[in-house]
Amino acid sequence: MSKFFGLYFLMVVGTGGVMASESVLWPQLETVKFVTGRSAVEEDVSEGRAVFVLKSGEKPIGHSIEMVIPQYAFHVDAETKEKTPCVLIQAEEADGRKYGGCRSVLDGSYLVGFISEFDLLGTKLPK
């Protein structure tokens, strides 16, 4: 790794994926806390609006990615291809890398991944 940075996470827990035949109880987006249009700060993490803060030492280095937040998504595990239904609540970039933070629909845990690991579903309630 380069002179990169530390990611400060609220909680990053691998959640079990969902089989195609399983039913997912998606939340209404109006009920979801999120951060968009700016970089997350520690208060956002502690309040559940964000999953991480991008820093190099103590200096914030993250920049918000212009995209629709919050939105429904599946996080796809790079190795197992297991899909975890979630709501994307944060999207930032730093040092040429794009990250997303989401909250699992299955158990409420938080997850961080590269934006490319998410199948973005938009803002309409998935069926």
Residue frames as qw, qx, qy, qz and C-alpha x, y, z in Angstrom:
[[0.000, 0.887, 0.462, 0.000, 0.00, 0.00, 0.00],
 [0.350, 0.588, -0.033, 0.728, 1.10, 3.54, -0.66],
 [0.117, 0.114, -0.449, 0.878, 1.20, 6.35, 1.88],
 [0.331, -0.484, -0.656, -0.475, -2.48, 5.64, 2.18],
 [0.308, -0.416, 0.230, -0.824, -4.69, 6.34, 5.12],
 [0.053, 0.094, 0.921, -0.376, -6.59, 4.82, 7.95],
 [0.429, -0.385, -0.517, -0.633, -10.26, 4.06, 7.67],
 [0.148, -0.072, 0.692, -0.702, -12.14, 4.59, 10.87],
 [0.406, -0.240, -0.754, -0.457, -15.13, 2.29, 10.95],
 [0.604, -0.352, 0.210, -0.683, -18.21, 2.26, 13.11],
 [0.697, -0.130, 0.684, -0.171, -18.47, -1.45, 12.64],
 [0.511, 0.438, -0.584, -0.454, -17.54, -3.66, 9.73],
 [0.576, -0.112, 0.771, -0.248, -19.12, -7.03, 10.04],
 [0.201, 0.097, -0.827, -0.517, -19.48, -9.65, 7.35],
 [0.639, 0.101, 0.396, -0.652, -23.12, -10.48, 7.09],
 [0.488, 0.129, 0.851, 0.145, -24.60, -13.56, 5.59],
 [0.148, 0.105, -0.501, -0.846, -25.76, -13.15, 2.05],
 [0.625, 0.265, 0.420, -0.602, -29.20, -13.84, 0.77],
 [0.367, 0.118, 0.857, 0.342, -30.31, -16.52, -1.63],
 [0.146, -0.074, -0.453, -0.876, -32.34, -15.47, -4.64],
 [0.405, -0.428, -0.749, -0.303, -35.39, -17.28, -3.30],
 [0.329, -0.426, -0.591, 0.601, -35.29, -15.52, 0.09],
 [0.014, -0.871, -0.379, -0.312, -37.51, -12.55, 0.78],
 [0.416, 0.031, -0.257, 0.872, -35.83, -9.31, 1.83],
 [0.149, -0.857, -0.479, 0.118, -37.62, -6.76, 3.99],
 [0.424, 0.332, 0.049, 0.841, -36.30, -3.50, 2.54],
 [0.158, -0.585, -0.445, 0.659, -36.72, -0.34, 4.67],
 [0.270, 0.908, 0.291, 0.136, -38.26, 2.87, 3.40],
 [0.592, 0.314, -0.109, 0.734, -35.38, 5.20, 2.51],
 [0.190, -0.772, -0.031, -0.606, -36.99, 8.05, 4.46],
 [0.777, -0.621, -0.009, -0.103, -36.18, 6.15, 7.66],
 [0.882, 0.036, -0.055, 0.466, -32.46, 5.68, 6.87],
 [0.264, -0.890, 0.156, 0.338, -29.72, 7.95, 8.21],
 [0.791, 0.355, 0.207, 0.453, -27.05, 8.89, 5.65],
 [0.221, -0.742, 0.142, 0.616, -24.43, 11.46, 4.66],
 [0.625, 0.474, 0.445, 0.432, -24.05, 12.95, 1.19],
 [0.228, 0.913, 0.124, 0.313, -22.59, 16.05, -0.45],
 [0.123, -0.842, 0.446, -0.276, -19.71, 16.23, 2.02],
 [0.492, 0.267, -0.793, 0.241, -17.10, 14.05, 3.68],
 [0.730, -0.549, -0.390, -0.116, -18.15, 12.15, 6.77],
 [0.006, 0.618, -0.541, 0.571, -16.81, 13.11, 10.18],
 [0.182, 0.051, -0.915, 0.357, -16.59, 11.08, 13.39],
 [0.390, 0.143, 0.455, -0.787, -19.94, 12.46, 14.58],
 [0.682, 0.238, -0.341, -0.602, -21.61, 11.02, 11.46],
 [0.497, 0.152, -0.854, 0.034, -20.17, 7.61, 12.30],
 [0.020, -0.037, -0.793, 0.608, -21.25, 7.76, 15.94],
 [0.479, 0.247, 0.268, -0.799, -24.75, 8.88, 14.90],
 [0.599, 0.217, 0.771, 0.013, -25.12, 6.09, 12.31],
 [0.482, 0.793, 0.049, -0.370, -25.13, 8.39, 9.27],
 [0.477, 0.698, -0.530, -0.064, -21.77, 7.07, 8.02],
 [0.985, -0.134, -0.080, 0.069, -19.63, 3.97, 8.31],
 [0.777, -0.074, 0.013, 0.625, -16.14, 5.42, 7.90],
 [0.004, 0.972, -0.084, -0.221, -14.01, 8.56, 7.92],
 [0.827, 0.376, -0.004, 0.418, -11.15, 8.74, 5.42],
 [0.276, -0.939, 0.192, 0.065, -8.01, 10.22, 7.03],
 [0.740, 0.369, -0.339, 0.449, -4.27, 10.34, 6.63],
 [0.285, 0.051, -0.541, 0.790, -3.03, 10.66, 10.19],
 [0.051, 0.525, 0.602, -0.599, -5.42, 13.20, 11.64],
 [0.163, 0.357, -0.250, -0.885, -6.04, 15.00, 8.35],
 [0.670, 0.436, 0.523, -0.295, -9.36, 14.26, 6.57],
 [0.106, -0.349, 0.649, 0.667, -8.74, 13.28, 2.94],
 [0.308, 0.392, 0.861, 0.106, -12.09, 11.92, 1.75],
 [0.224, 0.188, -0.196, -0.936, -14.26, 13.63, -0.83],
 [0.613, 0.324, 0.556, -0.457, -17.93, 12.90, -1.39],
 [0.190, 0.053, 0.802, 0.563, -18.77, 11.07, -4.61],
 [0.440, 0.203, -0.014, -0.875, -21.60, 12.64, -6.58],
 [0.303, -0.114, -0.895, -0.306, -24.24, 9.91, -6.66],
 [0.607, -0.470, -0.233, -0.598, -27.68, 9.16, -5.24],
 [0.333, 0.003, -0.803, 0.495, -27.44, 8.49, -1.49],
 [0.499, -0.206, 0.836, -0.101, -29.22, 6.73, 0.13],
 [0.686, 0.290, -0.396, -0.536, -30.12, 3.97, -2.29],
 [0.928, -0.132, 0.303, -0.170, -30.80, 0.26, -2.25],
 [0.357, 0.656, -0.656, -0.105, -27.93, -2.04, -3.15],
 [0.985, -0.165, -0.028, 0.052, -26.40, -5.47, -2.88],
 [0.140, -0.769, 0.618, 0.086, -22.83, -5.77, -1.68],
 [0.950, 0.248, -0.178, -0.069, -21.23, -8.60, -3.66],
 [0.653, -0.602, 0.423, 0.182, -18.38, -10.41, -1.90],
 [0.334, 0.719, -0.528, -0.304, -15.41, -10.51, -4.27],
 [0.051, -0.341, 0.939, 0.013, -14.44, -14.08, -3.34],
 [0.290, 0.197, 0.912, -0.213, -17.71, -15.89, -2.64],
 [0.131, -0.224, -0.543, -0.799, -19.99, -13.74, -4.86],
 [0.190, -0.546, -0.775, 0.255, -22.44, -13.80, -1.95],
 [0.025, -0.536, -0.232, -0.811, -24.87, -10.87, -2.10],
 [0.222, -0.410, -0.638, 0.613, -25.81, -8.90, 1.00],
 [0.015, 0.768, 0.459, 0.447, -28.84, -6.62, 0.64],
 [0.403, -0.410, -0.306, 0.758, -28.14, -3.20, 2.08],
 [0.160, 0.954, 0.250, 0.051, -28.78, 0.51, 1.86],
 [0.596, 0.249, -0.055, 0.762, -25.83, 2.57, 0.65],
 [0.285, -0.891, -0.321, 0.151, -25.52, 5.46, 3.13],
 [0.246, -0.842, 0.279, 0.391, -22.17, 6.95, 2.15],
 [0.829, 0.404, 0.186, 0.340, -19.86, 7.21, -0.89],
 [0.157, -0.931, 0.239, 0.228, -16.43, 8.84, -0.81],
 [0.853, 0.410, -0.097, 0.308, -13.13, 8.74, -2.62],
 [0.321, -0.872, 0.348, 0.125, -9.51, 9.28, -1.63],
 [0.316, -0.535, 0.720, 0.307, -6.18, 8.51, -3.23],
 [0.347, 0.290, -0.684, -0.573, -7.87, 7.35, -6.43],
 [0.157, -0.162, -0.974, 0.031, -10.10, 4.79, -4.69],
 [0.471, -0.294, -0.152, -0.818, -13.88, 4.94, -4.31],
 [0.106, -0.056, -0.916, 0.383, -15.54, 3.53, -1.19],
 [0.510, -0.419, -0.343, -0.668, -19.10, 2.90, -0.17],
 [0.062, -0.073, 0.811, -0.577, -20.56, 2.37, 3.26],
 [0.545, -0.257, -0.504, -0.619, -23.83, 0.57, 3.74],
 [0.459, -0.205, 0.639, -0.582, -26.14, -0.81, 6.37],
 [0.108, -0.027, -0.972, -0.207, -27.20, -4.43, 5.98],
 [0.599, -0.212, -0.208, -0.743, -30.93, -4.98, 5.57],
 [0.728, -0.113, -0.676, -0.037, -30.55, -8.43, 7.15],
 [0.666, -0.436, -0.489, 0.356, -29.15, -7.53, 10.56],
 [0.149, -0.983, -0.100, -0.039, -28.42, -3.77, 10.68],
 [0.693, -0.419, 0.202, 0.551, -24.65, -4.23, 10.65],
 [0.229, 0.900, -0.172, -0.328, -22.40, -1.87, 8.71],
 [0.837, 0.095, 0.385, 0.377, -20.15, -2.76, 5.80],
 [0.070, 0.822, -0.289, -0.486, -17.49, -0.94, 3.78],
 [0.764, 0.154, 0.531, 0.332, -16.42, -1.87, 0.28],
 [0.156, -0.189, 0.429, 0.869, -15.18, -0.45, -2.96],
 [0.517, 0.388, 0.105, -0.756, -18.04, 1.12, -4.94],
 [0.468, 0.327, -0.691, -0.445, -17.38, -1.46, -7.66],
 [0.088, -0.005, -0.977, 0.195, -18.43, -4.20, -5.18],
 [0.335, 0.358, 0.562, -0.666, -21.98, -2.84, -5.00],
 [0.075, 0.407, 0.748, 0.519, -24.87, -3.60, -7.34],
 [0.115, 0.181, 0.258, -0.942, -26.73, -0.30, -7.09],
 [0.097, 0.453, 0.879, 0.113, -30.50, -0.63, -7.27],
 [0.056, -0.459, -0.267, -0.845, -31.65, 2.98, -7.04],
 [0.172, -0.108, 0.468, -0.860, -34.30, 4.54, -4.83],
 [0.724, -0.110, -0.261, -0.629, -37.38, 2.53, -5.79],
 [0.663, -0.332, 0.586, -0.328, -38.26, -0.19, -3.32],
 [0.204, 0.312, -0.879, -0.297, -36.83, -3.45, -4.76],
 [0.843, -0.065, -0.042, -0.532, -39.23, -6.34, -5.33]]
